[in-house]
Every structure is written in C-alpha cells, then in structure tokens.
Amino acid sequence: MYVETQAIARKPITVPALKVMKREGRKIVALTAYDASFAHQLEVAGIDLVLVGDSLGMVVQGHDSTLPVTLDDMVYHCTMVCRGLRASMLVADLPFMSYRNIGHALQASARLMAEGGAVMVKLEGAGWVCEIIQHLAEREVPVCAHLGLTPQSVHKLGGYRVQGRDEETAEHLLVEARAVQQAGASLLVLEAVPATLAQRISHELVIPTIGIGAGADCDGQILVLYDILGITPGKRPRFSKDFLHDHGSIQEALRAYAEDVRSSRFPTPDHCY
C-alpha cells in the first residue's frame, strides 16, 4: 500500500474537470504507465491523466506494433496502474479488434472499467467508429477518441507517418474531429498531425484535445513514459523528448515534463510537424 502523504494533495481529475481546464486555458498533462510503481511516481508528480496505452505491446512486450496486445493484457496492466493512483485520471486503450462491433466494445469497456479501474476508454478512428462512440457514451462510458496517426491502422497507413499534411486530408481530419465530438467523445488525442491543423481543431472543438506530435496549441500533451525517460529501445519519435537526460531523477524528470507542458515550453517546434 502506498503512503498517501507522499503524493501531492489534490482533487481527483474528473471528466467534467477536463472541460473546465480547457475553458480556463490550463494545459492537461498526460503520460502513459503500465505498472503500479511508475503510476505512483506519476501521481506524486501531479500528472493529470494516466493512459494505459496499448503501446505496452511495443515498449513492454517487445512487439513491433500494438496489434498483438489483448484485452486481457490491458485489464491486467490497468489493475496495476490503478493501484498506484489517487487523483490522476486513469484512461485505458481498447486494443485492436476489441471494439469491432457494439457488443464487443461494451464488453471490453466494462472489463476495463469494472476490473481495471479505468475512468475512460480510448479508441482509434472515426467513420463507423462514431457509432461505437455513441453507444458507449449513451451507456455512461466516457470515451477518448484518437485521430491522425492511429497505430492500430499501421498497415493501412503504410507505416507510422504524419497525417493531414495536404489540404484534402487536413479537411478530412477536421470533419472526423467534429464527428467524434458529435458522437459523444469527451476527449480527443491528435497524433502526428501538423501543428497548424491541430490548432484549428483544438480551437473549434468544445472537448479538450491532447496532442502527441501535434504542436503546442492542443489543450494538453501526452507522451510515452519510456520515451521521456530515454529507455525505449531503438529510434524514438521526433515528437518525444528525453527529460531524464537533463535531470537527476525520474521524479525530477516527470516534474520537468509537467511544468514544461503547463507553461507551453513543450513541445517546441523541433517536436512538431
């Protein structure tokens, strides 16, 4: 059992609180986590939103994509991360094909929330996915949408490539962003899209946007924890930054990341497209 006094005393982050943060211009600080010990470190550092991402397939399990991650994997890691949190909001990815229809989406979401302790589930795409978002939202399941570079579509996209560079695809992404909001999403992750497009989407939508390689004008930022600690094997994405390199401890690196996001010092143009 973690000692409560180690963590900063703060109110739990709720779904309505995220909208208030957007309205007041306060940046949302988010990171991934996959176990209780790291989750506790994020809690102490005052991270607002903790995502159990299917990125665990790559950074924890050693796969070359997120596709092999199972729902059981996600529930298992969620239960661990949940034990390390108190005020930070826990969000969990719905893994590949777990939301292929409404029935599977409801069952998977129920497991992530009831067993795993998640407050919100995240899923990728728009189009037919909007129907899934609508059904989940109508059944009191908070949903985070994910547009731009969607890792579960890596084969269709032809790799991990920036999305929305030309006028046609940029307009399509804007239409998709409106659609997921209309369907009932409470939050939107924008990954690897040009900063000017992310700014346009963020200003138009009522729901908060969380950027990862999408510029500083999103309502918040998220990175993979292992990237900011410099321990991800191989080449890291352009939009990531090793915060541990310039700081003396993991906790100092986490606090530096949080401070840089809240003060809009991160991301810089070097981390954007």
C-alpha positions as CSV (number, residue, x, y, z in Angstrom):
1,M,0.0,0.0,0.0
2,Y,1.4,3.4,-1.0
3,V,1.7,6.1,1.6
4,E,-0.9,8.8,0.8
5,T,1.3,11.6,2.3
6,Q,3.9,11.1,-0.5
7,A,1.5,12.3,-3.1
8,I,0.5,15.9,-3.7
9,A,-2.8,16.6,-2.0
10,R,-5.2,17.4,-4.9
11,K,-8.7,16.8,-6.0
12,P,-9.3,13.8,-8.4
13,I,-9.4,14.7,-12.0
14,T,-12.9,14.1,-13.4
15,V,-14.3,14.1,-16.9
16,P,-16.1,17.5,-16.3
17,A,-12.9,18.9,-14.9
18,L,-11.1,18.3,-18.2
19,K,-13.6,20.6,-19.9
20,V,-13.1,23.2,-17.2
21,M,-9.3,23.0,-17.7
22,K,-9.8,23.7,-21.5
23,R,-12.2,26.6,-20.8
24,E,-9.7,28.1,-18.4
25,G,-6.7,27.6,-20.6
26,R,-5.0,25.2,-18.2
27,K,-2.9,22.6,-20.0
28,I,-3.7,18.9,-19.4
29,V,-0.6,16.9,-18.6
30,A,-0.8,13.2,-19.6
31,L,1.6,10.3,-19.7
32,T,1.4,6.5,-20.2
33,A,2.1,4.0,-17.4
34,Y,1.9,0.2,-17.2
35,D,2.5,-0.7,-13.6
36,A,1.8,0.4,-10.0
37,S,5.3,1.8,-9.2
38,F,5.5,4.1,-12.2
39,A,1.9,5.0,-11.7
40,H,2.7,6.2,-8.2
41,Q,5.6,8.3,-9.5
42,L,3.2,10.0,-12.0
43,E,0.7,10.6,-9.2
44,V,3.3,12.2,-7.0
45,A,4.5,14.4,-9.9
46,G,0.9,15.7,-10.3
47,I,0.2,14.2,-13.7
48,D,-3.5,14.9,-14.6
49,L,-4.2,11.9,-16.9
50,V,-2.5,8.5,-17.0
51,L,-3.1,6.3,-20.0
52,V,-2.6,2.6,-20.0
53,G,-1.8,2.5,-23.7
54,D,-1.6,-0.5,-26.0
55,S,1.8,1.0,-26.6
56,L,2.7,-1.5,-23.9
57,G,2.9,-4.1,-26.8
58,M,6.0,-2.3,-28.1
59,V,7.7,-0.8,-25.0
60,V,6.9,-3.6,-22.5
61,Q,6.2,-6.7,-24.5
62,G,8.8,-6.1,-27.3
63,H,6.4,-6.3,-30.3
64,D,7.0,-4.2,-33.4
65,S,3.4,-2.9,-33.3
66,T,0.4,-2.6,-30.9
67,L,-1.7,-5.2,-32.7
68,P,-0.8,-8.3,-30.6
69,V,-2.0,-6.7,-27.4
70,T,-5.0,-8.5,-26.0
71,L,-7.9,-7.3,-23.8
72,D,-6.6,-9.5,-21.0
73,D,-3.2,-7.7,-21.3
74,M,-4.9,-4.3,-21.0
75,V,-7.1,-5.3,-18.0
76,Y,-4.0,-6.8,-16.2
77,H,-2.0,-3.6,-16.7
78,C,-4.9,-1.4,-15.8
79,T,-5.4,-3.1,-12.4
80,M,-1.7,-2.5,-11.6
81,V,-1.7,1.2,-12.6
82,C,-5.0,1.8,-10.8
83,R,-3.4,0.7,-7.5
84,G,-0.7,3.5,-7.9
85,L,-3.2,6.3,-8.5
86,R,-5.3,8.5,-6.3
87,A,-6.2,11.8,-8.1
88,S,-4.8,11.2,-11.6
89,M,-7.5,10.1,-14.1
90,L,-7.0,6.5,-15.5
91,V,-7.7,6.1,-19.2
92,A,-7.3,2.7,-21.0
93,D,-6.9,1.8,-24.6
94,L,-9.4,-0.6,-26.2
95,P,-7.0,-2.9,-28.0
96,F,-7.1,-4.0,-31.6
97,M,-10.4,-5.5,-32.7
98,S,-11.9,-5.3,-29.2
99,Y,-14.4,-2.7,-30.4
100,R,-15.1,-4.3,-33.8
101,N,-18.9,-4.1,-33.1
102,I,-21.1,-2.6,-30.4
103,G,-21.3,-5.8,-28.3
104,H,-17.6,-6.3,-28.1
105,A,-17.0,-2.6,-27.4
106,L,-19.4,-2.7,-24.4
107,Q,-18.0,-5.9,-23.0
108,A,-14.4,-4.7,-23.4
109,S,-15.2,-1.3,-21.8
110,A,-17.0,-2.9,-18.9
111,R,-13.9,-5.1,-18.2
112,L,-11.5,-2.1,-18.4
113,M,-13.7,0.0,-16.0
114,A,-15.1,-2.7,-13.6
115,E,-12.0,-4.9,-13.4
116,G,-9.2,-2.5,-14.4
117,G,-10.5,0.7,-12.7
118,A,-10.4,2.9,-15.8
119,V,-12.5,6.1,-15.8
120,M,-12.4,6.4,-19.6
121,V,-11.7,4.2,-22.6
122,K,-9.8,5.3,-25.7
123,L,-10.4,4.0,-29.2
124,E,-9.0,4.9,-32.6
125,G,-10.7,6.3,-35.7
126,A,-13.9,7.9,-36.9
127,G,-16.4,6.8,-39.6
128,W,-18.0,3.6,-38.4
129,V,-16.3,4.1,-35.0
130,C,-18.6,7.0,-34.3
131,E,-21.4,4.6,-33.9
132,I,-19.4,2.8,-31.2
133,I,-18.6,6.0,-29.5
134,Q,-22.2,7.0,-29.5
135,H,-23.4,3.7,-28.0
136,L,-20.7,3.8,-25.3
137,A,-21.4,7.4,-24.4
138,E,-25.1,6.7,-24.2
139,R,-24.3,4.0,-21.7
140,E,-22.3,6.3,-19.4
141,V,-18.9,5.1,-20.7
142,P,-16.6,8.2,-21.1
143,V,-14.7,7.9,-24.4
144,C,-11.5,9.4,-25.6
145,A,-11.2,9.4,-29.4
146,H,-7.9,9.2,-31.3
147,L,-7.3,10.6,-34.7
148,G,-4.3,11.3,-37.0
149,L,-1.7,8.6,-36.8
150,T,-3.7,5.7,-35.4
151,P,-1.2,2.9,-34.6
152,Q,-3.8,0.1,-34.9
153,S,-4.1,1.1,-38.6
154,V,-0.4,1.0,-39.2
155,H,-0.7,-1.5,-42.1
156,K,-3.4,0.5,-43.8
157,L,-1.5,3.8,-43.3
158,G,1.7,2.2,-44.7
159,G,3.7,2.9,-41.5
160,Y,4.0,5.4,-38.8
161,R,3.5,8.5,-40.9
162,V,2.3,12.1,-40.3
163,Q,-1.3,12.6,-41.2
164,G,-3.1,15.6,-42.6
165,R,-0.2,17.3,-44.5
166,D,-2.2,18.3,-47.6
167,E,-5.4,20.3,-47.8
168,E,-7.7,17.3,-48.6
169,T,-6.5,15.1,-45.8
170,A,-6.4,18.0,-43.4
171,E,-10.0,18.8,-44.1
172,H,-10.9,15.2,-43.7
173,L,-9.3,15.1,-40.3
174,L,-11.3,18.2,-39.3
175,V,-14.5,16.6,-40.4
176,E,-13.6,13.4,-38.4
177,A,-12.8,15.5,-35.3
178,R,-16.3,17.2,-35.5
179,A,-17.8,13.7,-35.9
180,V,-16.3,12.1,-32.9
181,Q,-17.3,15.1,-30.8
182,Q,-20.8,14.9,-32.1
183,A,-20.9,11.2,-31.4
184,G,-20.2,11.8,-27.7
185,A,-16.4,11.7,-27.2
186,S,-15.3,13.6,-24.1
187,L,-11.6,13.9,-25.2
188,L,-9.6,13.7,-28.4
189,V,-6.0,12.6,-28.9
190,L,-4.3,14.0,-32.0
191,E,-1.2,12.1,-33.0
192,A,1.4,13.2,-35.6
193,V,-0.6,15.9,-37.4
194,P,0.7,19.3,-38.5
195,A,0.6,21.9,-35.6
196,T,-1.5,24.3,-37.7
197,L,-4.2,21.7,-38.2
198,A,-4.1,20.6,-34.6
199,Q,-4.5,24.3,-33.6
200,R,-7.5,24.7,-35.9
201,I,-9.2,21.5,-34.5
202,S,-8.5,22.5,-30.9
203,H,-10.0,25.9,-31.3
204,E,-13.1,24.6,-33.0
205,L,-13.9,21.8,-30.7
206,V,-15.6,22.1,-27.3
207,I,-14.0,18.9,-26.0
208,P,-10.3,19.1,-25.0
209,T,-7.6,17.9,-27.4
210,I,-4.4,16.1,-26.2
211,G,-1.5,16.3,-28.6
212,I,1.3,13.9,-29.3
213,G,3.4,15.3,-32.1
214,A,0.6,17.8,-32.8
215,G,2.0,21.1,-31.6
216,A,1.7,23.3,-28.5
217,D,-1.8,24.6,-29.2
218,C,-3.6,21.4,-28.2
219,D,-5.3,21.6,-24.8
220,G,-2.8,19.1,-23.4
221,Q,0.1,16.8,-24.2
222,I,0.8,13.1,-23.8
223,L,4.0,11.1,-24.3
224,V,5.0,7.5,-23.8
225,L,6.6,7.3,-20.3
226,Y,9.6,5.2,-21.5
227,D,10.3,7.8,-24.2
228,I,10.7,10.7,-21.7
229,L,12.9,8.5,-19.6
230,G,15.1,7.6,-22.6
231,I,14.7,3.9,-22.1
232,T,12.7,3.0,-25.2
233,P,14.8,0.7,-27.4
234,G,15.6,1.9,-31.0
235,K,14.8,5.2,-32.6
236,R,12.3,7.3,-30.7
237,P,9.7,9.6,-32.5
238,R,10.6,13.1,-33.4
239,F,7.9,14.4,-31.1
240,S,9.3,12.7,-28.0
241,K,12.0,14.2,-25.6
242,D,14.3,12.5,-23.1
243,F,13.5,14.5,-19.9
244,L,15.7,12.3,-17.7
245,H,18.8,13.3,-19.6
246,D,18.9,16.7,-18.1
247,H,17.5,15.9,-14.6
248,G,18.9,13.9,-11.7
249,S,16.0,11.5,-11.1
250,I,12.8,10.0,-12.5
251,Q,10.7,12.2,-10.3
252,E,12.5,15.4,-11.4
253,A,12.1,14.4,-15.0
254,L,8.4,13.9,-14.5
255,R,8.0,17.2,-12.8
256,A,10.0,19.0,-15.5
257,Y,7.8,17.4,-18.2
258,A,4.6,18.6,-16.3
259,E,6.0,22.1,-15.8
260,D,7.1,22.4,-19.4
261,V,3.7,21.3,-20.7
262,R,1.8,23.6,-18.3
263,S,4.0,26.6,-19.3
264,S,3.8,25.7,-23.0
265,R,7.6,25.2,-23.1
266,F,6.9,21.8,-24.5
267,P,6.5,20.9,-27.3
268,T,8.9,23.2,-29.2
269,P,8.9,23.5,-33.0
270,D,11.6,20.8,-33.0
271,H,9.0,18.3,-31.7
272,C,6.3,19.3,-34.2
273,Y,5.4,18.8,-37.9
